[in-house]
Amino acid sequence: MDQRTQCVFVANGEVQAQQVRAFLEAADIPTAVRGESLRNTHGLTLNGLGAVEIFVDNADVEEARLLLATHDPSTPAST
C-alpha cells in the first residue's frame, strides 16, 4: 500500500476479512486489502501466513479504529 493508507485490522481468514471490510464500508469507509493472494494460493493461515491486512485512507483511520474498538463486526447485531 502507499503512504496515504494505514492498516487498521489484520484478519485471520477470508470470512473475518470480508466481515470487517463490509462493516467499515457500511460506515462509508473505503477499504483495501493486502495478503489475499498468498492466502488464496496456500489456503491457510498459520503464524500470520495468509493473514489479510485491511487498509483505509489516512483521513479515515481514526474513525475506523474507533468503530472497530467499539463493535465486533464478526458478531451479528441483536434484534
mmCIF file of the N, C-alpha and C atoms, coordinates in Angstrom:
data_MODEL
# 
_entry.id   MODEL 
# 
loop_
_atom_site.group_PDB 
_atom_site.id 
_atom_site.type_symbol 
_atom_site.label_atom_id 
_atom_site.label_alt_id 
_atom_site.label_comp_id 
_atom_site.label_asym_id 
_atom_site.label_entity_id 
_atom_site.label_seq_id 
_atom_site.pdbx_PDB_ins_code 
_atom_site.Cartn_x 
_atom_site.Cartn_y 
_atom_site.Cartn_z 
_atom_site.occupancy 
_atom_site.B_iso_or_equiv 
_atom_site.pdbx_formal_charge 
_atom_site.auth_seq_id 
_atom_site.auth_comp_id 
_atom_site.auth_asym_id 
_atom_site.auth_atom_id 
_atom_site.pdbx_PDB_model_num 
ATOM 1   N N  . MET A 1 1  ? 0.843   -1.177  0.000  1.00 0.00 ? 1  MET A N  1 
ATOM 2   C CA . MET A 1 1  ? 0.000   0.000   0.000  1.00 0.00 ? 1  MET A CA 1 
ATOM 3   C C  . MET A 1 1  ? 0.890   1.243   0.000  1.00 0.00 ? 1  MET A C  1 
ATOM 4   N N  . ASP A 1 2  ? 0.280   2.378   -0.208 1.00 0.00 ? 2  ASP A N  1 
ATOM 5   C CA . ASP A 1 2  ? 1.082   3.594   -0.270 1.00 0.00 ? 2  ASP A CA 1 
ATOM 6   C C  . ASP A 1 2  ? 1.006   4.363   1.051  1.00 0.00 ? 2  ASP A C  1 
ATOM 7   N N  . GLN A 1 3  ? 1.641   5.524   1.085  1.00 0.00 ? 3  GLN A N  1 
ATOM 8   C CA . GLN A 1 3  ? 1.716   6.311   2.317  1.00 0.00 ? 3  GLN A CA 1 
ATOM 9   C C  . GLN A 1 3  ? 0.410   7.016   2.650  1.00 0.00 ? 3  GLN A C  1 
ATOM 10  N N  . ARG A 1 4  ? -0.579  6.934   1.774  1.00 0.00 ? 4  ARG A N  1 
ATOM 11  C CA . ARG A 1 4  ? -1.872  7.576   2.039  1.00 0.00 ? 4  ARG A CA 1 
ATOM 12  C C  . ARG A 1 4  ? -2.836  6.648   2.749  1.00 0.00 ? 4  ARG A C  1 
ATOM 13  N N  . THR A 1 5  ? -2.394  5.421   3.040  1.00 0.00 ? 5  THR A N  1 
ATOM 14  C CA . THR A 1 5  ? -3.256  4.460   3.724  1.00 0.00 ? 5  THR A CA 1 
ATOM 15  C C  . THR A 1 5  ? -2.527  3.855   4.917  1.00 0.00 ? 5  THR A C  1 
ATOM 16  N N  . GLN A 1 6  ? -3.318  3.320   5.860  1.00 0.00 ? 6  GLN A N  1 
ATOM 17  C CA . GLN A 1 6  ? -2.759  2.636   7.022  1.00 0.00 ? 6  GLN A CA 1 
ATOM 18  C C  . GLN A 1 6  ? -3.560  1.376   7.296  1.00 0.00 ? 6  GLN A C  1 
ATOM 19  N N  . CYS A 1 7  ? -2.882  0.382   7.830  1.00 0.00 ? 7  CYS A N  1 
ATOM 20  C CA . CYS A 1 7  ? -3.536  -0.859  8.219  1.00 0.00 ? 7  CYS A CA 1 
ATOM 21  C C  . CYS A 1 7  ? -4.298  -0.612  9.528  1.00 0.00 ? 7  CYS A C  1 
ATOM 22  N N  . VAL A 1 8  ? -5.583  -0.995  9.528  1.00 0.00 ? 8  VAL A N  1 
ATOM 23  C CA . VAL A 1 8  ? -6.386  -0.825  10.743 1.00 0.00 ? 8  VAL A CA 1 
ATOM 24  C C  . VAL A 1 8  ? -6.824  -2.153  11.338 1.00 0.00 ? 8  VAL A C  1 
ATOM 25  N N  . PHE A 1 9  ? -6.606  -3.259  10.599 1.00 0.00 ? 9  PHE A N  1 
ATOM 26  C CA . PHE A 1 9  ? -7.048  -4.563  11.090 1.00 0.00 ? 9  PHE A CA 1 
ATOM 27  C C  . PHE A 1 9  ? -6.300  -5.657  10.347 1.00 0.00 ? 9  PHE A C  1 
ATOM 28  N N  . VAL A 1 10 ? -5.958  -6.732  11.066 1.00 0.00 ? 10 VAL A N  1 
ATOM 29  C CA . VAL A 1 10 ? -5.365  -7.909  10.444 1.00 0.00 ? 10 VAL A CA 1 
ATOM 30  C C  . VAL A 1 10 ? -6.317  -9.071  10.693 1.00 0.00 ? 10 VAL A C  1 
ATOM 31  N N  . ALA A 1 11 ? -6.880  -9.568  9.613  1.00 0.00 ? 11 ALA A N  1 
ATOM 32  C CA . ALA A 1 11 ? -7.859  -10.654 9.700  1.00 0.00 ? 11 ALA A CA 1 
ATOM 33  C C  . ALA A 1 11 ? -7.161  -12.003 9.631  1.00 0.00 ? 11 ALA A C  1 
ATOM 34  N N  . ASN A 1 12 ? -7.749  -12.991 10.289 1.00 0.00 ? 12 ASN A N  1 
ATOM 35  C CA . ASN A 1 12 ? -7.191  -14.340 10.318 1.00 0.00 ? 12 ASN A CA 1 
ATOM 36  C C  . ASN A 1 12 ? -7.845  -15.281 9.320  1.00 0.00 ? 12 ASN A C  1 
ATOM 37  N N  . GLY A 1 13 ? -8.394  -14.737 8.277  1.00 0.00 ? 13 GLY A N  1 
ATOM 38  C CA . GLY A 1 13 ? -9.014  -15.557 7.251  1.00 0.00 ? 13 GLY A CA 1 
ATOM 39  C C  . GLY A 1 13 ? -9.959  -14.735 6.415  1.00 0.00 ? 13 GLY A C  1 
ATOM 40  N N  . GLU A 1 14 ? -10.415 -15.338 5.334  1.00 0.00 ? 14 GLU A N  1 
ATOM 41  C CA . GLU A 1 14 ? -11.257 -14.618 4.392  1.00 0.00 ? 14 GLU A CA 1 
ATOM 42  C C  . GLU A 1 14 ? -12.595 -14.203 4.980  1.00 0.00 ? 14 GLU A C  1 
ATOM 43  N N  . VAL A 1 15 ? -13.216 -15.077 5.770  1.00 0.00 ? 15 VAL A N  1 
ATOM 44  C CA . VAL A 1 15 ? -14.522 -14.744 6.348  1.00 0.00 ? 15 VAL A CA 1 
ATOM 45  C C  . VAL A 1 15 ? -14.404 -13.517 7.243  1.00 0.00 ? 15 VAL A C  1 
ATOM 46  N N  . GLN A 1 16 ? -13.435 -13.519 8.127  1.00 0.00 ? 16 GLN A N  1 
ATOM 47  C CA . GLN A 1 16 ? -13.248 -12.378 9.016  1.00 0.00 ? 16 GLN A CA 1 
ATOM 48  C C  . GLN A 1 16 ? -12.904 -11.119 8.224  1.00 0.00 ? 16 GLN A C  1 
ATOM 49  N N  . ALA A 1 17 ? -12.057 -11.248 7.222  1.00 0.00 ? 17 ALA A N  1 
ATOM 50  C CA . ALA A 1 17 ? -11.678 -10.097 6.402  1.00 0.00 ? 17 ALA A CA 1 
ATOM 51  C C  . ALA A 1 17 ? -12.899 -9.499  5.709  1.00 0.00 ? 17 ALA A C  1 
ATOM 52  N N  . GLN A 1 18 ? -13.754 -10.339 5.148  1.00 0.00 ? 18 GLN A N  1 
ATOM 53  C CA . GLN A 1 18 ? -14.939 -9.842  4.453  1.00 0.00 ? 18 GLN A CA 1 
ATOM 54  C C  . GLN A 1 18 ? -15.928 -9.200  5.428  1.00 0.00 ? 18 GLN A C  1 
ATOM 55  N N  . GLN A 1 19 ? -16.041 -9.737  6.630  1.00 0.00 ? 19 GLN A N  1 
ATOM 56  C CA . GLN A 1 19 ? -16.927 -9.141  7.633  1.00 0.00 ? 19 GLN A CA 1 
ATOM 57  C C  . GLN A 1 19 ? -16.448 -7.752  8.021  1.00 0.00 ? 19 GLN A C  1 
ATOM 58  N N  . VAL A 1 20 ? -15.159 -7.623  8.266  1.00 0.00 ? 20 VAL A N  1 
ATOM 59  C CA . VAL A 1 20 ? -14.610 -6.330  8.676  1.00 0.00 ? 20 VAL A CA 1 
ATOM 60  C C  . VAL A 1 20 ? -14.692 -5.332  7.533  1.00 0.00 ? 20 VAL A C  1 
ATOM 61  N N  . ARG A 1 21 ? -14.376 -5.762  6.333  1.00 0.00 ? 21 ARG A N  1 
ATOM 62  C CA . ARG A 1 21 ? -14.485 -4.859  5.174  1.00 0.00 ? 21 ARG A CA 1 
ATOM 63  C C  . ARG A 1 21 ? -15.917 -4.377  4.995  1.00 0.00 ? 21 ARG A C  1 
ATOM 64  N N  . ALA A 1 22 ? -16.890 -5.279  5.061  1.00 0.00 ? 22 ALA A N  1 
ATOM 65  C CA . ALA A 1 22 ? -18.297 -4.902  4.891  1.00 0.00 ? 22 ALA A CA 1 
ATOM 66  C C  . ALA A 1 22 ? -18.728 -3.940  5.995  1.00 0.00 ? 22 ALA A C  1 
ATOM 67  N N  . PHE A 1 23 ? -18.275 -4.199  7.212  1.00 0.00 ? 23 PHE A N  1 
ATOM 68  C CA . PHE A 1 23 ? -18.600 -3.347  8.355  1.00 0.00 ? 23 PHE A CA 1 
ATOM 69  C C  . PHE A 1 23 ? -18.088 -1.924  8.130  1.00 0.00 ? 23 PHE A C  1 
ATOM 70  N N  . LEU A 1 24 ? -16.831 -1.799  7.734  1.00 0.00 ? 24 LEU A N  1 
ATOM 71  C CA . LEU A 1 24 ? -16.254 -0.473  7.506  1.00 0.00 ? 24 LEU A CA 1 
ATOM 72  C C  . LEU A 1 24 ? -16.885 0.211   6.301  1.00 0.00 ? 24 LEU A C  1 
ATOM 73  N N  . GLU A 1 25 ? -17.107 -0.526  5.240  1.00 0.00 ? 25 GLU A N  1 
ATOM 74  C CA . GLU A 1 25 ? -17.683 0.077   4.041  1.00 0.00 ? 25 GLU A CA 1 
ATOM 75  C C  . GLU A 1 25 ? -19.132 0.481   4.257  1.00 0.00 ? 25 GLU A C  1 
ATOM 76  N N  . ALA A 1 26 ? -19.857 -0.204  5.149  1.00 0.00 ? 26 ALA A N  1 
ATOM 77  C CA . ALA A 1 26 ? -21.212 0.203   5.500  1.00 0.00 ? 26 ALA A CA 1 
ATOM 78  C C  . ALA A 1 26 ? -21.209 1.547   6.229  1.00 0.00 ? 26 ALA A C  1 
ATOM 79  N N  . ALA A 1 27 ? -20.087 1.875   6.852  1.00 0.00 ? 27 ALA A N  1 
ATOM 80  C CA . ALA A 1 27 ? -19.915 3.161   7.528  1.00 0.00 ? 27 ALA A CA 1 
ATOM 81  C C  . ALA A 1 27 ? -19.274 4.182   6.595  1.00 0.00 ? 27 ALA A C  1 
ATOM 82  N N  . ASP A 1 28 ? -19.301 3.903   5.292  1.00 0.00 ? 28 ASP A N  1 
ATOM 83  C CA . ASP A 1 28 ? -18.738 4.792   4.260  1.00 0.00 ? 28 ASP A CA 1 
ATOM 84  C C  . ASP A 1 28 ? -17.231 4.989   4.399  1.00 0.00 ? 28 ASP A C  1 
ATOM 85  N N  . ILE A 1 29 ? -16.542 3.927   4.821  1.00 0.00 ? 29 ILE A N  1 
ATOM 86  C CA . ILE A 1 29 ? -15.084 3.956   4.902  1.00 0.00 ? 29 ILE A CA 1 
ATOM 87  C C  . ILE A 1 29 ? -14.557 2.965   3.866  1.00 0.00 ? 29 ILE A C  1 
ATOM 88  N N  . PRO A 1 30 ? -14.030 3.458   2.744  1.00 0.00 ? 30 PRO A N  1 
ATOM 89  C CA . PRO A 1 30 ? -13.490 2.558   1.721  1.00 0.00 ? 30 PRO A CA 1 
ATOM 90  C C  . PRO A 1 30 ? -12.289 1.781   2.258  1.00 0.00 ? 30 PRO A C  1 
ATOM 91  N N  . THR A 1 31 ? -12.149 0.534   1.820  1.00 0.00 ? 31 THR A N  1 
ATOM 92  C CA . THR A 1 31 ? -11.060 -0.318  2.293  1.00 0.00 ? 31 THR A CA 1 
ATOM 93  C C  . THR A 1 31 ? -10.268 -0.880  1.120  1.00 0.00 ? 31 THR A C  1 
ATOM 94  N N  . ALA A 1 32 ? -9.076  -1.329  1.439  1.00 0.00 ? 32 ALA A N  1 
ATOM 95  C CA . ALA A 1 32 ? -8.230  -2.078  0.507  1.00 0.00 ? 32 ALA A CA 1 
ATOM 96  C C  . ALA A 1 32 ? -7.594  -3.192  1.324  1.00 0.00 ? 32 ALA A C  1 
ATOM 97  N N  . VAL A 1 33 ? -7.213  -4.279  0.661  1.00 0.00 ? 33 VAL A N  1 
ATOM 98  C CA . VAL A 1 33 ? -6.610  -5.401  1.379  1.00 0.00 ? 33 VAL A CA 1 
ATOM 99  C C  . VAL A 1 33 ? -5.244  -5.744  0.807  1.00 0.00 ? 33 VAL A C  1 
ATOM 100 N N  . ARG A 1 34 ? -4.434  -6.361  1.655  1.00 0.00 ? 34 ARG A N  1 
ATOM 101 C CA . ARG A 1 34 ? -3.136  -6.872  1.224  1.00 0.00 ? 34 ARG A CA 1 
ATOM 102 C C  . ARG A 1 34 ? -2.953  -8.233  1.876  1.00 0.00 ? 34 ARG A C  1 
ATOM 103 N N  . GLY A 1 35 ? -2.498  -9.205  1.100  1.00 0.00 ? 35 GLY A N  1 
ATOM 104 C CA . GLY A 1 35 ? -2.224  -10.521 1.624  1.00 0.00 ? 35 GLY A CA 1 
ATOM 105 C C  . GLY A 1 35 ? -3.161  -11.586 1.117  1.00 0.00 ? 35 GLY A C  1 
ATOM 106 N N  . GLU A 1 36 ? -4.194  -11.198 0.373  1.00 0.00 ? 36 GLU A N  1 
ATOM 107 C CA . GLU A 1 36 ? -5.163  -12.186 -0.061 1.00 0.00 ? 36 GLU A CA 1 
ATOM 108 C C  . GLU A 1 36 ? -4.611  -13.150 -1.100 1.00 0.00 ? 36 GLU A C  1 
ATOM 109 N N  . SER A 1 37 ? -3.626  -12.755 -1.878 1.00 0.00 ? 37 SER A N  1 
ATOM 110 C CA . SER A 1 37 ? -3.101  -13.670 -2.898 1.00 0.00 ? 37 SER A CA 1 
ATOM 111 C C  . SER A 1 37 ? -2.360  -14.851 -2.263 1.00 0.00 ? 37 SER A C  1 
ATOM 112 N N  . LEU A 1 38 ? -1.619  -14.616 -1.202 1.00 0.00 ? 38 LEU A N  1 
ATOM 113 C CA . LEU A 1 38 ? -0.916  -15.700 -0.515 1.00 0.00 ? 38 LEU A CA 1 
ATOM 114 C C  . LEU A 1 38 ? -1.913  -16.659 0.129  1.00 0.00 ? 38 LEU A C  1 
ATOM 115 N N  . ARG A 1 39 ? -2.950  -16.109 0.735  1.00 0.00 ? 39 ARG A N  1 
ATOM 116 C CA . ARG A 1 39 ? -3.970  -16.933 1.351  1.00 0.00 ? 39 ARG A CA 1 
ATOM 117 C C  . ARG A 1 39 ? -4.687  -17.778 0.299  1.00 0.00 ? 39 ARG A C  1 
ATOM 118 N N  . ASN A 1 40 ? -4.985  -17.189 -0.841 1.00 0.00 ? 40 ASN A N  1 
ATOM 119 C CA . ASN A 1 40 ? -5.669  -17.937 -1.896 1.00 0.00 ? 40 ASN A CA 1 
ATOM 120 C C  . ASN A 1 40 ? -4.767  -19.023 -2.483 1.00 0.00 ? 40 ASN A C  1 
ATOM 121 N N  . THR A 1 41 ? -3.476  -18.783 -2.539 1.00 0.00 ? 41 THR A N  1 
ATOM 122 C CA . THR A 1 41 ? -2.540  -19.761 -3.071 1.00 0.00 ? 41 THR A CA 1 
ATOM 123 C C  . THR A 1 41 ? -2.378  -20.944 -2.131 1.00 0.00 ? 41 THR A C  1 
ATOM 124 N N  . HIS A 1 42 ? -2.207  -20.667 -0.840 1.00 0.00 ? 42 HIS A N  1 
ATOM 125 C CA . HIS A 1 42 ? -1.930  -21.720 0.137  1.00 0.00 ? 42 HIS A CA 1 
ATOM 126 C C  . HIS A 1 42 ? -3.163  -22.194 0.887  1.00 0.00 ? 42 HIS A C  1 
ATOM 127 N N  . GLY A 1 43 ? -4.213  -21.377 0.930  1.00 0.00 ? 43 GLY A N  1 
ATOM 128 C CA . GLY A 1 43 ? -5.466  -21.776 1.550  1.00 0.00 ? 43 GLY A CA 1 
ATOM 129 C C  . GLY A 1 43 ? -5.441  -21.946 3.051  1.00 0.00 ? 43 GLY A C  1 
ATOM 130 N N  . LEU A 1 44 ? -4.520  -21.298 3.736  1.00 0.00 ? 44 LEU A N  1 
ATOM 131 C CA . LEU A 1 44 ? -4.470  -21.426 5.186  1.00 0.00 ? 44 LEU A CA 1 
ATOM 132 C C  . LEU A 1 44 ? -3.864  -20.199 5.813  1.00 0.00 ? 44 LEU A C  1 
ATOM 133 N N  . THR A 1 45 ? -4.043  -20.113 7.135  1.00 0.00 ? 45 THR A N  1 
ATOM 134 C CA . THR A 1 45 ? -3.395  -19.067 7.919  1.00 0.00 ? 45 THR A CA 1 
ATOM 135 C C  . THR A 1 45 ? -2.644  -19.757 9.039  1.00 0.00 ? 45 THR A C  1 
ATOM 136 N N  . LEU A 1 46 ? -1.333  -19.603 9.071  1.00 0.00 ? 46 LEU A N  1 
ATOM 137 C CA . LEU A 1 46 ? -0.500  -20.237 10.076 1.00 0.00 ? 46 LEU A CA 1 
ATOM 138 C C  . LEU A 1 46 ? 0.589   -19.264 10.480 1.00 0.00 ? 46 LEU A C  1 
ATOM 139 N N  . ASN A 1 47 ? 0.604   -18.883 11.747 1.00 0.00 ? 47 ASN A N  1 
ATOM 140 C CA . ASN A 1 47 ? 1.610   -17.941 12.250 1.00 0.00 ? 47 ASN A CA 1 
ATOM 141 C C  . ASN A 1 47 ? 1.669   -16.672 11.415 1.00 0.00 ? 47 ASN A C  1 
ATOM 142 N N  . GLY A 1 48 ? 0.513   -16.188 10.990 1.00 0.00 ? 48 GLY A N  1 
ATOM 143 C CA . GLY A 1 48 ? 0.459   -14.967 10.204 1.00 0.00 ? 48 GLY A CA 1 
ATOM 144 C C  . GLY A 1 48 ? 0.530   -15.192 8.708  1.00 0.00 ? 48 GLY A C  1 
ATOM 145 N N  . LEU A 1 49 ? 0.953   -16.381 8.278  1.00 0.00 ? 49 LEU A N  1 
ATOM 146 C CA . LEU A 1 49 ? 0.993   -16.675 6.856  1.00 0.00 ? 49 LEU A CA 1 
ATOM 147 C C  . LEU A 1 49 ? -0.434  -16.775 6.355  1.00 0.00 ? 49 LEU A C  1 
ATOM 148 N N  . GLY A 1 50 ? -0.800  -15.965 5.406  1.00 0.00 ? 50 GLY A N  1 
ATOM 149 C CA . GLY A 1 50 ? -2.153  -15.976 4.884  1.00 0.00 ? 50 GLY A CA 1 
ATOM 150 C C  . GLY A 1 50 ? -3.066  -14.966 5.551  1.00 0.00 ? 50 GLY A C  1 
ATOM 151 N N  . ALA A 1 51 ? -2.551  -14.218 6.521  1.00 0.00 ? 51 ALA A N  1 
ATOM 152 C CA . ALA A 1 51 ? -3.361  -13.180 7.154  1.00 0.00 ? 51 ALA A CA 1 
ATOM 153 C C  . ALA A 1 51 ? -3.659  -12.090 6.131  1.00 0.00 ? 51 ALA A C  1 
ATOM 154 N N  . VAL A 1 52 ? -4.757  -11.388 6.332  1.00 0.00 ? 52 VAL A N  1 
ATOM 155 C CA . VAL A 1 52 ? -5.174  -10.323 5.423  1.00 0.00 ? 52 VAL A CA 1 
ATOM 156 C C  . VAL A 1 52 ? -5.169  -9.005  6.178  1.00 0.00 ? 52 VAL A C  1 
ATOM 157 N N  . GLU A 1 53 ? -4.419  -8.041  5.676  1.00 0.00 ? 53 GLU A N  1 
ATOM 158 C CA . GLU A 1 53 ? -4.381  -6.712  6.275  1.00 0.00 ? 53 GLU A CA 1 
ATOM 159 C C  . GLU A 1 53 ? -5.419  -5.833  5.594  1.00 0.00 ? 53 GLU A C  1 
ATOM 160 N N  . ILE A 1 54 ? -6.182  -5.101  6.396  1.00 0.00 ? 54 ILE A N  1 
ATOM 161 C CA . ILE A 1 54 ? -7.200  -4.199  5.870  1.00 0.00 ? 54 ILE A CA 1 
ATOM 162 C C  . ILE A 1 54 ? -6.719  -2.771  6.078  1.00 0.00 ? 54 ILE A C  1 
ATOM 163 N N  . PHE A 1 55 ? -6.662  -2.038  4.967  1.00 0.00 ? 55 PHE A N  1 
ATOM 164 C CA . PHE A 1 55 ? -6.166  -0.665  4.958  1.00 0.00 ? 55 PHE A CA 1 
ATOM 165 C C  . PHE A 1 55 ? -7.296  0.313   4.682  1.00 0.00 ? 55 PHE A C  1 
ATOM 166 N N  . VAL A 1 56 ? -7.170  1.514   5.251  1.00 0.00 ? 56 VAL A N  1 
ATOM 167 C CA . VAL A 1 56 ? -8.078  2.612   4.947  1.00 0.00 ? 56 VAL A CA 1 
ATOM 168 C C  . VAL A 1 56 ? -7.240  3.863   4.700  1.00 0.00 ? 56 VAL A C  1 
ATOM 169 N N  . ASP A 1 57 ? -7.857  4.867   4.067  1.00 0.00 ? 57 ASP A N  1 
ATOM 170 C CA . ASP A 1 57 ? -7.173  6.138   3.848  1.00 0.00 ? 57 ASP A CA 1 
ATOM 171 C C  . ASP A 1 57 ? -6.814  6.771   5.185  1.00 0.00 ? 57 ASP A C  1 
ATOM 172 N N  . ASN A 1 58 ? -5.733  7.525   5.198  1.00 0.00 ? 58 ASN A N  1 
ATOM 173 C CA . ASN A 1 58 ? -5.295  8.188   6.430  1.00 0.00 ? 58 ASN A CA 1 
ATOM 174 C C  . ASN A 1 58 ? -6.406  9.033   7.050  1.00 0.00 ? 58 ASN A C  1 
ATOM 175 N N  . ALA A 1 59 ? -7.223  9.659   6.210  1.00 0.00 ? 59 ALA A N  1 
ATOM 176 C CA . ALA A 1 59 ? -8.311  10.505  6.724  1.00 0.00 ? 59 ALA A CA 1 
ATOM 177 C C  . ALA A 1 59 ? -9.364  9.696   7.479  1.00 0.00 ? 59 ALA A C  1 
ATOM 178 N N  . ASP A 1 60 ? -9.445  8.396   7.232  1.00 0.00 ? 60 ASP A N  1 
ATOM 179 C CA . ASP A 1 60 ? -10.461 7.548   7.859  1.00 0.00 ? 60 ASP A CA 1 
ATOM 180 C C  . ASP A 1 60 ? -9.928  6.668   8.985  1.00 0.00 ? 60 ASP A C  1 
ATOM 181 N N  . VAL A 1 61 ? -8.637  6.737   9.260  1.00 0.00 ? 61 VAL A N  1 
ATOM 182 C CA . VAL A 1 61 ? -8.017  5.834   10.235 1.00 0.00 ? 61 VAL A CA 1 
ATOM 183 C C  . VAL A 1 61 ? -8.638  5.966   11.619 1.00 0.00 ? 61 VAL A C  1 
ATOM 184 N N  . GLU A 1 62 ? -8.781  7.172   12.116 1.00 0.00 ? 62 GLU A N  1 
ATOM 185 C CA . GLU A 1 62 ? -9.303  7.366   13.472 1.00 0.00 ? 62 GLU A CA 1 
ATOM 186 C C  . GLU A 1 62 ? -10.730 6.819   13.594 1.00 0.00 ? 62 GLU A C  1 
ATOM 187 N N  . GLU A 1 63 ? -11.589 7.136   12.634 1.00 0.00 ? 63 GLU A N  1 
ATOM 188 C CA . GLU A 1 63 ? -12.970 6.656   12.679 1.00 0.00 ? 63 GLU A CA 1 
ATOM 189 C C  . GLU A 1 63 ? -13.032 5.135   12.566 1.00 0.00 ? 63 GLU A C  1 
ATOM 190 N N  . ALA A 1 64 ? -12.220 4.557   11.672 1.00 0.00 ? 64 ALA A N  1 
ATOM 191 C CA . ALA A 1 64 ? -12.213 3.098   11.501 1.00 0.00 ? 64 ALA A CA 1 
ATOM 192 C C  . ALA A 1 64 ? -11.761 2.408   12.779 1.00 0.00 ? 64 ALA A C  1 
ATOM 193 N N  . ARG A 1 65 ? -10.710 2.885   13.392 1.00 0.00 ? 65 ARG A N  1 
ATOM 194 C CA . ARG A 1 65 ? -10.221 2.268   14.627 1.00 0.00 ? 65 ARG A CA 1 
ATOM 195 C C  . ARG A 1 65 ? -11.228 2.403   15.762 1.00 0.00 ? 65 ARG A C  1 
ATOM 196 N N  . LEU A 1 66 ? -11.909 3.536   15.829 1.00 0.00 ? 66 LEU A N  1 
ATOM 197 C CA . LEU A 1 66 ? -12.937 3.724   16.854 1.00 0.00 ? 66 LEU A CA 1 
ATOM 198 C C  . LEU A 1 66 ? -14.087 2.741   16.635 1.00 0.00 ? 66 LEU A C  1 
ATOM 199 N N  . LEU A 1 67 ? -14.556 2.617   15.409 1.00 0.00 ? 67 LEU A N  1 
ATOM 200 C CA . LEU A 1 67 ? -15.625 1.662   15.102 1.00 0.00 ? 67 LEU A CA 1 
ATOM 201 C C  . LEU A 1 67 ? -15.215 0.240   15.457 1.00 0.00 ? 67 LEU A C  1 
ATOM 202 N N  . LEU A 1 68 ? -14.005 -0.139  15.078 1.00 0.00 ? 68 LEU A N  1 
ATOM 203 C CA . LEU A 1 68 ? -13.533 -1.496  15.344 1.00 0.00 ? 68 LEU A CA 1 
ATOM 204 C C  . LEU A 1 68 ? -13.339 -1.746  16.838 1.00 0.00 ? 68 LEU A C  1 
ATOM 205 N N  . ALA A 1 69 ? -12.955 -0.709  17.565 1.00 0.00 ? 69 ALA A N  1 
ATOM 206 C CA . ALA A 1 69 ? -12.743 -0.865  19.018 1.00 0.00 ? 69 ALA A CA 1 
ATOM 207 C C  . ALA A 1 69 ? -14.055 -0.976  19.781 1.00 0.00 ? 69 ALA A C  1 
ATOM 208 N N  . THR A 1 70 ? -15.113 -0.383  19.249 1.00 0.00 ? 70 THR A N  1 
ATOM 209 C CA . THR A 1 70 ? -16.377 -0.354  19.981 1.00 0.00 ? 70 THR A CA 1 
ATOM 210 C C  . THR A 1 70 ? -17.387 -1.371  19.480 1.00 0.00 ? 70 THR A C  1 
ATOM 211 N N  . HIS A 1 71 ? -17.106 -2.028  18.358 1.00 0.00 ? 71 HIS A N  1 
ATOM 212 C CA . HIS A 1 71 ? -18.020 -3.015  17.795 1.00 0.00 ? 71 HIS A CA 1 
ATOM 213 C C  . HIS A 1 71 ? -17.234 -4.218  17.303 1.00 0.00 ? 71 HIS A C  1 
ATOM 214 N N  . ASP A 1 72 ? -17.798 -5.378  17.437 1.00 0.00 ? 72 ASP A N  1 
ATOM 215 C CA . ASP A 1 72 ? -17.193 -6.589  16.891 1.00 0.00 ? 72 ASP A CA 1 
ATOM 216 C C  . ASP A 1 72 ? -17.939 -6.911  15.603 1.00 0.00 ? 72 ASP A C  1 
ATOM 217 N N  . PRO A 1 73 ? -17.346 -6.605  14.430 1.00 0.00 ? 73 PRO A N  1 
ATOM 218 C CA . PRO A 1 73 ? -18.054 -6.803  13.176 1.00 0.00 ? 73 PRO A CA 1 
ATOM 219 C C  . PRO A 1 73 ? -18.344 -8.269  12.852 1.00 0.00 ? 73 PRO A C  1 
ATOM 220 N N  . SER A 1 74 ? -17.737 -9.189  13.572 1.00 0.00 ? 74 SER A N  1 
ATOM 221 C CA . SER A 1 74 ? -17.989 -10.607 13.306 1.00 0.00 ? 74 SER A CA 1 
ATOM 222 C C  . SER A 1 74 ? -19.178 -11.151 14.102 1.00 0.00 ? 74 SER A C  1 
ATOM 223 N N  . THR A 1 75 ? -19.746 -10.313 14.989 1.00 0.00 ? 75 THR A N  1 
ATOM 224 C CA . THR A 1 75 ? -20.899 -10.721 15.784 1.00 0.00 ? 75 THR A CA 1 
ATOM 225 C C  . THR A 1 75 ? -22.164 -10.113 15.188 1.00 0.00 ? 75 THR A C  1 
ATOM 226 N N  . PRO A 1 76 ? -23.165 -10.912 14.867 1.00 0.00 ? 76 PRO A N  1 
ATOM 227 C CA . PRO A 1 76 ? -24.403 -10.362 14.313 1.00 0.00 ? 76 PRO A CA 1 
ATOM 228 C C  . PRO A 1 76 ? -25.072 -9.405  15.292 1.00 0.00 ? 76 PRO A C  1 
ATOM 229 N N  . ALA A 1 77 ? -25.707 -8.387  14.756 1.00 0.00 ? 77 ALA A N  1 
ATOM 230 C CA . ALA A 1 77 ? -26.429 -7.438  15.596 1.00 0.00 ? 77 ALA A CA 1 
ATOM 231 C C  . ALA A 1 77 ? -27.644 -8.125  16.202 1.00 0.00 ? 77 ALA A C  1 
ATOM 232 N N  . SER A 1 78 ? -27.910 -7.825  17.458 1.00 0.00 ? 78 SER A N  1 
ATOM 233 C CA . SER A 1 78 ? -29.085 -8.417  18.096 1.00 0.00 ? 78 SER A CA 1 
ATOM 234 C C  . SER A 1 78 ? -30.325 -7.671  17.645 1.00 0.00 ? 78 SER A C  1 
ATOM 235 N N  . THR A 1 79 ? -31.437 -8.379  17.551 1.00 0.00 ? 79 THR A N  1 
ATOM 236 C CA . THR A 1 79 ? -32.681 -7.748  17.088 1.00 0.00 ? 79 THR A CA 1 
ATOM 237 C C  . THR A 1 79 ? -33.692 -7.646  18.187 1.00 0.00 ? 79 THR A C  1 
# 
